[in-house]
Amino acid sequence: MPEPSPIRHALLIHGAGAGGWEWNLWREVFAARGIDSRAPDLQPSPAGLEATTLEDYRGQTRAALAALPHPRAVVGASLGGLLAWLCGDLADALVLVNPLPPAPWAGERAPRPWPARVPWRRDARLASTRRALPDADEAAALYALRRWRDESGAVLTQALAGVETARPAAPVLCIASHGDTDVYPQTTARFAAAVGASLIALPGSHVGPLLGREAARAAAQAADWLTAGGR
């Protein structure tokens, strides 16, 4: 069997209510290891954020990933992790960071109603940002506070309801945070085991691997796995 090729290009997909800025530190770590990365902002539908669906985001992700040269990876966090999974057939490797899981693992949490526009930008406060990022320093919390954005309720409803999709053929790495209260680390571990993915467990919160004190370590472990060809 031929040796796997090192991944040299990566598309980084952010979580709900965030943007490509979440990946700033990861992009620096990736660049130091010879991986060129792109971290676009997911865009609302031309009809407006309230009309935006998961399929809108999936279409954007697929187009951006298809534009990268091989060997390429798709890396996603939270909602971005689900989008990465849905586009994994176009990738040579996948890294999923505290991902919203597909069906049937999505059914492990009770559904909740979402408004058409989830007003995370309007309602953003430093206190709530600190609670969401207990493992981040003050500078990171302030940086995030100024950049949260509103999200489509339809996207969250569809994603959390569970999406049926086949397992991509490419190797998969999952990263699970011990202190994640949005996607339980036990759920990520069960998902990883079921699909034959590698698993890295780290301390921290849901967004901690991107913005917390463990972010550099998480990025380095993901980059090393990618440069080893996804193993």
Contacts in CASP RR format, 6 or more apart in sequence:
PFRMAT RR
TARGET T0000
AUTHOR 0000-0000-0000
METHOD contacts of the structure
MODEL  1
MPEPSPIRHALLIHGAGAGGWEWNLWREVFAARGIDSRAPDLQPSPAGLE
ATTLEDYRGQTRAALAALPHPRAVVGASLGGLLAWLCGDLADALVLVNPL
PPAPWAGERAPRPWPARVPWRRDARLASTRRALPDADEAAALYALRRWRD
ESGAVLTQALAGVETARPAAPVLCIASHGDTDVYPQTTARFAAAVGASLI
ALPGSHVGPLLGREAARAAAQAADWLTAGGR
4 171 0 8 1.000
4 228 0 8 1.000
4 229 0 8 1.000
4 230 0 8 1.000
4 231 0 8 1.000
5 71 0 8 1.000
5 92 0 8 1.000
5 229 0 8 1.000
6 71 0 8 1.000
6 226 0 8 1.000
6 227 0 8 1.000
6 228 0 8 1.000
6 229 0 8 1.000
7 35 0 8 1.000
7 71 0 8 1.000
7 72 0 8 1.000
7 73 0 8 1.000
7 92 0 8 1.000
7 93 0 8 1.000
7 226 0 8 1.000
7 227 0 8 1.000
7 229 0 8 1.000
7 230 0 8 1.000
8 34 0 8 1.000
8 35 0 8 1.000
8 36 0 8 1.000
8 69 0 8 1.000
8 71 0 8 1.000
8 72 0 8 1.000
9 35 0 8 1.000
9 36 0 8 1.000
9 37 0 8 1.000
9 38 0 8 1.000
9 68 0 8 1.000
9 69 0 8 1.000
9 70 0 8 1.000
9 71 0 8 1.000
9 72 0 8 1.000
9 73 0 8 1.000
10 30 0 8 1.000
10 35 0 8 1.000
10 36 0 8 1.000
10 37 0 8 1.000
10 38 0 8 1.000
10 68 0 8 1.000
10 72 0 8 1.000
10 73 0 8 1.000
10 74 0 8 1.000
10 75 0 8 1.000
10 226 0 8 1.000
11 37 0 8 1.000
11 38 0 8 1.000
11 39 0 8 1.000
11 40 0 8 1.000
11 61 0 8 1.000
11 64 0 8 1.000
11 65 0 8 1.000
11 68 0 8 1.000
11 72 0 8 1.000
11 73 0 8 1.000
11 74 0 8 1.000
11 75 0 8 1.000
12 20 0 8 1.000
12 23 0 8 1.000
12 26 0 8 1.000
12 27 0 8 1.000
12 37 0 8 1.000
12 38 0 8 1.000
12 39 0 8 1.000
12 75 0 8 1.000
12 76 0 8 1.000
13 39 0 8 1.000
13 40 0 8 1.000
13 42 0 8 1.000
13 61 0 8 1.000
13 74 0 8 1.000
13 75 0 8 1.000
13 76 0 8 1.000
13 77 0 8 1.000
13 80 0 8 1.000
13 81 0 8 1.000
13 83 0 8 1.000
13 84 0 8 1.000
14 20 0 8 1.000
14 21 0 8 1.000
14 22 0 8 1.000
14 23 0 8 1.000
14 39 0 8 1.000
14 41 0 8 1.000
14 42 0 8 1.000
14 76 0 8 1.000
14 77 0 8 1.000
14 79 0 8 1.000
14 80 0 8 1.000
15 22 0 8 1.000
15 76 0 8 1.000
15 77 0 8 1.000
15 78 0 8 1.000
15 79 0 8 1.000
15 80 0 8 1.000
15 81 0 8 1.000
16 78 0 8 1.000
16 79 0 8 1.000
16 118 0 8 1.000
16 151 0 8 1.000
16 155 0 8 1.000
16 156 0 8 1.000
16 159 0 8 1.000
17 118 0 8 1.000
17 120 0 8 1.000
17 121 0 8 1.000
17 148 0 8 1.000
17 149 0 8 1.000
17 150 0 8 1.000
17 151 0 8 1.000
18 144 0 8 1.000
18 147 0 8 1.000
18 148 0 8 1.000
18 149 0 8 1.000
18 207 0 8 1.000
19 39 0 8 1.000
19 41 0 8 1.000
19 42 0 8 1.000
19 147 0 8 1.000
19 149 0 8 1.000
20 39 0 8 1.000
20 40 0 8 1.000
20 41 0 8 1.000
21 39 0 8 1.000
21 143 0 8 1.000
21 147 0 8 1.000
22 39 0 8 1.000
22 77 0 8 1.000
22 207 0 8 1.000
22 210 0 8 1.000
22 211 0 8 1.000
23 37 0 8 1.000
23 39 0 8 1.000
23 75 0 8 1.000
23 210 0 8 1.000
24 39 0 8 1.000
25 210 0 8 1.000
25 211 0 8 1.000
25 215 0 8 1.000
25 216 0 8 1.000
25 219 0 8 1.000
26 37 0 8 1.000
26 39 0 8 1.000
26 75 0 8 1.000
26 210 0 8 1.000
26 215 0 8 1.000
26 218 0 8 1.000
26 219 0 8 1.000
26 222 0 8 1.000
26 223 0 8 1.000
27 37 0 8 1.000
27 39 0 8 1.000
28 219 0 8 1.000
29 216 0 8 1.000
29 219 0 8 1.000
29 220 0 8 1.000
29 223 0 8 1.000
30 36 0 8 1.000
30 37 0 8 1.000
30 219 0 8 1.000
30 223 0 8 1.000
30 226 0 8 1.000
31 37 0 8 1.000
32 223 0 8 1.000
33 223 0 8 1.000
33 224 0 8 1.000
33 226 0 8 1.000
33 227 0 8 1.000
34 227 0 8 1.000
35 73 0 8 1.000
35 223 0 8 1.000
35 226 0 8 1.000
35 227 0 8 1.000
37 75 0 8 1.000
38 64 0 8 1.000
38 68 0 8 1.000
40 60 0 8 1.000
40 64 0 8 1.000
42 57 0 8 1.000
42 60 0 8 1.000
42 61 0 8 1.000
43 56 0 8 1.000
43 60 0 8 1.000
44 51 0 8 1.000
44 52 0 8 1.000
44 56 0 8 1.000
44 152 0 8 1.000
45 51 0 8 1.000
45 52 0 8 1.000
45 53 0 8 1.000
45 56 0 8 1.000
49 117 0 8 1.000
49 150 0 8 1.000
49 151 0 8 1.000
49 152 0 8 1.000
50 116 0 8 1.000
50 117 0 8 1.000
50 152 0 8 1.000
50 153 0 8 1.000
50 154 0 8 1.000
51 152 0 8 1.000
51 154 0 8 1.000
52 152 0 8 1.000
52 154 0 8 1.000
52 155 0 8 1.000
53 152 0 8 1.000
53 154 0 8 1.000
53 155 0 8 1.000
53 158 0 8 1.000
54 83 0 8 1.000
54 154 0 8 1.000
54 155 0 8 1.000
54 158 0 8 1.000
54 159 0 8 1.000
54 163 0 8 1.000
56 155 0 8 1.000
57 79 0 8 1.000
57 83 0 8 1.000
57 155 0 8 1.000
58 83 0 8 1.000
58 86 0 8 1.000
58 87 0 8 1.000
61 74 0 8 1.000
61 80 0 8 1.000
61 83 0 8 1.000
61 84 0 8 1.000
61 86 0 8 1.000
61 87 0 8 1.000
62 87 0 8 1.000
62 90 0 8 1.000
65 72 0 8 1.000
65 74 0 8 1.000
65 87 0 8 1.000
65 88 0 8 1.000
65 90 0 8 1.000
65 91 0 8 1.000
66 90 0 8 1.000
70 92 0 8 1.000
71 92 0 8 1.000
71 93 0 8 1.000
71 229 0 8 1.000
72 91 0 8 1.000
72 92 0 8 1.000
73 91 0 8 1.000
73 92 0 8 1.000
73 93 0 8 1.000
73 94 0 8 1.000
73 95 0 8 1.000
73 226 0 8 1.000
74 84 0 8 1.000
74 87 0 8 1.000
74 88 0 8 1.000
74 90 0 8 1.000
74 91 0 8 1.000
74 94 0 8 1.000
74 95 0 8 1.000
75 84 0 8 1.000
75 94 0 8 1.000
75 95 0 8 1.000
75 96 0 8 1.000
75 97 0 8 1.000
75 222 0 8 1.000
76 83 0 8 1.000
76 84 0 8 1.000
76 95 0 8 1.000
76 96 0 8 1.000
76 97 0 8 1.000
76 99 0 8 1.000
77 97 0 8 1.000
77 98 0 8 1.000
77 99 0 8 1.000
77 207 0 8 1.000
77 209 0 8 1.000
77 210 0 8 1.000
78 97 0 8 1.000
78 98 0 8 1.000
78 99 0 8 1.000
78 100 0 8 1.000
78 182 0 8 1.000
78 183 0 8 1.000
78 206 0 8 1.000
78 207 0 8 1.000
79 100 0 8 1.000
79 155 0 8 1.000
79 156 0 8 1.000
79 159 0 8 1.000
80 99 0 8 1.000
80 100 0 8 1.000
81 96 0 8 1.000
81 97 0 8 1.000
81 99 0 8 1.000
81 100 0 8 1.000
82 99 0 8 1.000
82 100 0 8 1.000
82 101 0 8 1.000
82 102 0 8 1.000
82 159 0 8 1.000
82 163 0 8 1.000
84 91 0 8 1.000
84 94 0 8 1.000
84 95 0 8 1.000
84 96 0 8 1.000
84 99 0 8 1.000
85 94 0 8 1.000
85 96 0 8 1.000
85 99 0 8 1.000
85 102 0 8 1.000
85 165 0 8 1.000
85 168 0 8 1.000
86 102 0 8 1.000
86 163 0 8 1.000
86 165 0 8 1.000
88 94 0 8 1.000
88 168 0 8 1.000
88 170 0 8 1.000
89 166 0 8 1.000
89 168 0 8 1.000
89 169 0 8 1.000
91 168 0 8 1.000
91 170 0 8 1.000
92 170 0 8 1.000
92 229 0 8 1.000
93 170 0 8 1.000
93 171 0 8 1.000
93 172 0 8 1.000
93 173 0 8 1.000
93 225 0 8 1.000
93 226 0 8 1.000
93 229 0 8 1.000
93 230 0 8 1.000
94 168 0 8 1.000
94 170 0 8 1.000
94 171 0 8 1.000
94 172 0 8 1.000
94 173 0 8 1.000
95 172 0 8 1.000
95 173 0 8 1.000
95 174 0 8 1.000
95 175 0 8 1.000
95 222 0 8 1.000
95 225 0 8 1.000
95 226 0 8 1.000
96 172 0 8 1.000
96 173 0 8 1.000
96 174 0 8 1.000
96 175 0 8 1.000
96 188 0 8 1.000
96 197 0 8 1.000
97 174 0 8 1.000
97 175 0 8 1.000
97 209 0 8 1.000
97 210 0 8 1.000
97 218 0 8 1.000
97 222 0 8 1.000
98 175 0 8 1.000
98 176 0 8 1.000
98 177 0 8 1.000
98 180 0 8 1.000
98 182 0 8 1.000
98 183 0 8 1.000
98 188 0 8 1.000
98 206 0 8 1.000
98 207 0 8 1.000
98 209 0 8 1.000
99 174 0 8 1.000
99 183 0 8 1.000
99 188 0 8 1.000
99 191 0 8 1.000
100 106 0 8 1.000
100 159 0 8 1.000
100 160 0 8 1.000
100 183 0 8 1.000
101 108 0 8 1.000
101 162 0 8 1.000
101 183 0 8 1.000
101 187 0 8 1.000
101 188 0 8 1.000
101 191 0 8 1.000
102 162 0 8 1.000
102 163 0 8 1.000
102 164 0 8 1.000
102 165 0 8 1.000
103 162 0 8 1.000
103 163 0 8 1.000
103 164 0 8 1.000
104 162 0 8 1.000
105 187 0 8 1.000
105 190 0 8 1.000
105 191 0 8 1.000
105 194 0 8 1.000
106 159 0 8 1.000
106 160 0 8 1.000
106 161 0 8 1.000
106 162 0 8 1.000
106 163 0 8 1.000
107 162 0 8 1.000
108 184 0 8 1.000
108 187 0 8 1.000
109 160 0 8 1.000
109 184 0 8 1.000
109 187 0 8 1.000
111 157 0 8 1.000
111 160 0 8 1.000
111 161 0 8 1.000
112 160 0 8 1.000
113 157 0 8 1.000
114 153 0 8 1.000
114 154 0 8 1.000
114 156 0 8 1.000
114 157 0 8 1.000
115 153 0 8 1.000
116 152 0 8 1.000
116 153 0 8 1.000
116 154 0 8 1.000
117 150 0 8 1.000
117 151 0 8 1.000
117 152 0 8 1.000
117 153 0 8 1.000
118 150 0 8 1.000
118 151 0 8 1.000
118 152 0 8 1.000
118 153 0 8 1.000
118 156 0 8 1.000
119 150 0 8 1.000
120 148 0 8 1.000
120 149 0 8 1.000
120 150 0 8 1.000
120 151 0 8 1.000
121 148 0 8 1.000
121 149 0 8 1.000
121 150 0 8 1.000
122 150 0 8 1.000
124 145 0 8 1.000
124 148 0 8 1.000
125 145 0 8 1.000
126 141 0 8 1.000
126 142 0 8 1.000
126 145 0 8 1.000
129 141 0 8 1.000
129 144 0 8 1.000
129 145 0 8 1.000
129 148 0 8 1.000
130 136 0 8 1.000
130 141 0 8 1.000
132 144 0 8 1.000
132 205 0 8 1.000
132 206 0 8 1.000
132 207 0 8 1.000
133 140 0 8 1.000
133 141 0 8 1.000
133 144 0 8 1.000
133 205 0 8 1.000
133 207 0 8 1.000
133 208 0 8 1.000
133 211 0 8 1.000
133 212 0 8 1.000
134 204 0 8 1.000
134 205 0 8 1.000
135 203 0 8 1.000
135 204 0 8 1.000
135 205 0 8 1.000
135 208 0 8 1.000
135 212 0 8 1.000
135 213 0 8 1.000
135 214 0 8 1.000
136 144 0 8 1.000
136 205 0 8 1.000
136 207 0 8 1.000
136 208 0 8 1.000
136 211 0 8 1.000
136 212 0 8 1.000
136 213 0 8 1.000
137 212 0 8 1.000
137 213 0 8 1.000
140 211 0 8 1.000
140 212 0 8 1.000
143 211 0 8 1.000
144 207 0 8 1.000
144 211 0 8 1.000
167 195 0 8 1.000
171 197 0 8 1.000
171 198 0 8 1.000
171 229 0 8 1.000
171 230 0 8 1.000
171 231 0 8 1.000
172 192 0 8 1.000
172 195 0 8 1.000
172 196 0 8 1.000
172 197 0 8 1.000
172 198 0 8 1.000
173 197 0 8 1.000
173 198 0 8 1.000
173 199 0 8 1.000
173 200 0 8 1.000
173 222 0 8 1.000
173 225 0 8 1.000
173 230 0 8 1.000
174 188 0 8 1.000
174 189 0 8 1.000
174 191 0 8 1.000
174 192 0 8 1.000
174 197 0 8 1.000
174 198 0 8 1.000
174 199 0 8 1.000
174 200 0 8 1.000
175 199 0 8 1.000
175 200 0 8 1.000
175 201 0 8 1.000
175 202 0 8 1.000
175 209 0 8 1.000
175 218 0 8 1.000
175 221 0 8 1.000
175 222 0 8 1.000
176 183 0 8 1.000
176 185 0 8 1.000
176 188 0 8 1.000
176 189 0 8 1.000
176 192 0 8 1.000
176 199 0 8 1.000
176 200 0 8 1.000
176 201 0 8 1.000
176 202 0 8 1.000
177 185 0 8 1.000
177 201 0 8 1.000
177 202 0 8 1.000
177 203 0 8 1.000
177 204 0 8 1.000
177 205 0 8 1.000
177 206 0 8 1.000
177 208 0 8 1.000
177 209 0 8 1.000
177 214 0 8 1.000
178 185 0 8 1.000
178 201 0 8 1.000
178 202 0 8 1.000
178 203 0 8 1.000
178 204 0 8 1.000
179 185 0 8 1.000
179 203 0 8 1.000
179 204 0 8 1.000
179 205 0 8 1.000
179 206 0 8 1.000
180 188 0 8 1.000
180 204 0 8 1.000
180 205 0 8 1.000
180 206 0 8 1.000
181 205 0 8 1.000
181 206 0 8 1.000
182 206 0 8 1.000
183 206 0 8 1.000
185 201 0 8 1.000
188 199 0 8 1.000
189 199 0 8 1.000
189 201 0 8 1.000
191 197 0 8 1.000
192 198 0 8 1.000
192 199 0 8 1.000
193 199 0 8 1.000
198 225 0 8 1.000
198 230 0 8 1.000
198 231 0 8 1.000
200 218 0 8 1.000
200 221 0 8 1.000
200 222 0 8 1.000
202 209 0 8 1.000
202 214 0 8 1.000
202 217 0 8 1.000
202 218 0 8 1.000
203 214 0 8 1.000
204 212 0 8 1.000
204 214 0 8 1.000
205 212 0 8 1.000
208 214 0 8 1.000
208 215 0 8 1.000
208 218 0 8 1.000
209 215 0 8 1.000
209 218 0 8 1.000
209 219 0 8 1.000
210 218 0 8 1.000
225 231 0 8 1.000
END
